[in-house]
Amino acid sequence: MILIGAVVGIWLSSQLSLPVITNQQVGTNGGITLEFSAEMQRDSVAQRLSISHTQNFQLVWQGRAVTIWPNSNWKPGSMISVHLASGAESLNGREIPRDFNSQIIVRQPELIYLSSRSGKDQIWKSTLTSETETLSEQTEVLETAVSRDGEWIAFSLNNNQGGADLWIMDRNGEEQRMLVECGNSVCSEISWQPFQQKFAYSRYLNGLQGIPRVWTVDVQTGEIFSFFEDEEIIGHYPAFSPNGSALSIFSPVLGGIYLQDLQKGASSVIQTSIPQQAVWSPDGQVVYFLRGIGLEGQPVDKIYRFDLKNNEISIAQGFEDDLFNYGTPAWSPDGSIVAIPLRQMDGGLSTQIWLFDKDGFLIEEITNDPVYIHGGLAWSGDGSQLRIQRLAIDSSQQQSDILVWNAYNGENSFIVEGAFGGDWLP
């Protein structure tokens, strides 16, 4: 009996416990994180792991934890089943003895935005129904940016030195802390790197009128790095590609939008004189950008596309001689639709939102209110809703509103007065 007990004890000690799901609800973008009790042989996990609703996903490891990211976004309200077959091994050969199964709910997207209803610009969160709450007591917030999984919100906050620091908090407004102290410089224009706990940002020396440079910060360690090896290179408006493998920056000294492959180190420059953030296609193969031209004696902006594979530039929407001024576009998550602000050159200041397919053909006009300038576009993770900012042309207070266009019924179903900025919280 003693011998049998010893054998059983040895067998039990050679087995691994089942992994733990760290998040029971996820956003439409993913991801689901499994934490193991030991460092794993990653191939042995990948070969045994499957999920429902999609056969295509990627795994991102960090120590003993692996996060599942879907290649196509999940539908709000759906249930994702995770299955790990028995036999996955740790680095020292210990096995997980039985199957692991779990289910995770995909939560409904929420919207965060800035509002000065309290007298100071604060971060608010809405469920797009009647439920609205403040996420932070912090005032004088300049902008917000949400991580891909929707778990973290970074924000730029004015300080008492005339600058703006970078802060971070979780999606519920908790665990708030300063991440980057910027002194009398303004740190803003935050762009999260997909699948990583890092983001890039612009740092304007001595205020917003100062010289901007691009930096990156590791959220977990707080380590800060200059993006360019030469810290004197001017640049701002950073934007990571959808897979996080490339970064675009507008740099007037480099001639326009600078693109760098972060894995291979290759780079290129898209010539344009308009300061802007590049707009990446969902597959990361195309960059949309604005160029100014003269038309009938007037300066107008047109949208061009840069094909990374062929290294070619072409007009993206309409024609160079059409009588429209184009604003910053927004791709739907599946890449099938592009929403664009359009202003008729002979139609005053009014700007409306039009939808085009990926080949540039008009689908429909979704706003038609001539007293407003519309822009500030952002799609929800599942592509069912489009956030639009609008500003009344004759507004004396210059306060914008936020409305949400619903792709299912074609209606602008949600409006917040006196709000601006913000993002979707998947």
HUVEN-V498649 format. One record per helix or strand. SS is the DSSP state (alpha for helix, beta for strand). FROM is the first residue (numbers start at 1). TO is the last residue. If there is no record, write none. Layout:
# HUVEN-V498649
ss->[SS SS]
from->[FROM FROM]
to->[TO TO]
This chain:
# HUVEN-V498649
ss->[alpha beta beta beta beta beta beta alpha beta beta beta beta beta beta beta beta beta beta beta beta beta beta beta beta beta beta beta beta beta beta beta beta beta beta beta beta beta beta beta beta beta beta beta beta]
from->[2 15 20 25 30 32 40 42 49 57 65 79 89 95 100 110 122 132 141 152 164 177 186 198 212 224 236 246 256 267 279 286 298 312 324 330 337 351 362 372 385 401 412 419]
to->[13 16 21 27 30 35 40 46 51 62 70 84 90 96 106 115 126 134 146 158 170 180 192 204 218 226 240 251 261 271 280 295 307 315 326 331 344 357 365 379 392 406 416 425]
